[in-house]
Amino acid sequence: MYYNNSFKIVVDNKGLLCYVNYVVKAKHPGRPVKTAKDRRSKILQVRLTPDEFKTIEAVAREKVTDVSTWARSAIVHAARQEQSQD
């Protein structure tokens, strides 16, 4: 659960002002829910040789991203280029 810590000023039973800490549960913690169209639910498995994987891993590292993100981006980009040539 996610909480938002806050405080308020109150008058105690002796007439003195004091701060009281309280916790409020956040209404919408976390990131927004993705639409059905934006959810990634399909899995593509590809077998690679160790050398192929090292090459992809090196390129992904240069782009400061992980292998799966780079591979997804490269595959989608190549597919869109193929589609536009037809």
SVG drawing of the C-alpha trace seen along z (x, -y; Angstrom):
<svg xmlns="http://www.w3.org/2000/svg" viewBox="-9 -28 39 50">
<polyline fill="none" stroke="black" stroke-width="0.4" points="0.0,0.0 1.1,-3.5 0.6,-6.3 1.0,-10.1 2.4,-11.4 1.0,-14.8 0.5,-16.8 -2.0,-19.3 -2.0,-22.0 -4.4,-21.4 -5.1,-22.9 -4.6,-20.5 -6.6,-20.3 -4.4,-23.0 -5.0,-25.5 -1.5,-24.9 -0.9,-24.6 0.8,-21.4 1.5,-19.4 -0.2,-16.1 1.2,-13.6 -1.3,-11.5 -1.2,-9.1 -3.6,-9.2 -3.8,-6.3 -3.0,-7.5 -6.0,-7.2 -4.2,-6.1 -0.8,-4.6 1.6,-3.4 1.5,-4.0 -1.8,-4.2 -3.3,-0.9 -2.5,-0.2 -5.3,0.2 -5.9,3.6 -4.3,2.4 -1.1,1.3 -0.6,4.4 2.2,6.8 0.8,10.3 2.4,12.2 5.7,13.9 8.1,14.6 10.9,17.1 14.0,17.0 17.0,19.3 20.4,17.7 24.0,18.9 26.2,17.5 27.9,15.2 24.6,13.9 23.4,13.2 26.7,11.4 26.3,9.2 22.8,8.2 23.8,7.8 26.6,5.4 24.4,3.3 21.7,3.1 24.4,2.0 25.5,-0.7 21.9,-2.0 21.7,-1.8 18.8,0.6 18.2,4.2 18.3,6.9 14.6,7.6 13.7,4.0 16.2,3.5 15.2,6.7 11.5,5.8 12.3,2.4 14.5,3.8 11.9,6.5 9.0,4.0 11.1,1.5 12.2,4.2 8.6,5.5 7.2,2.0 9.9,1.4 9.0,4.7 5.3,3.7 5.9,0.3 7.9,1.8 5.0,4.1"/>
</svg>
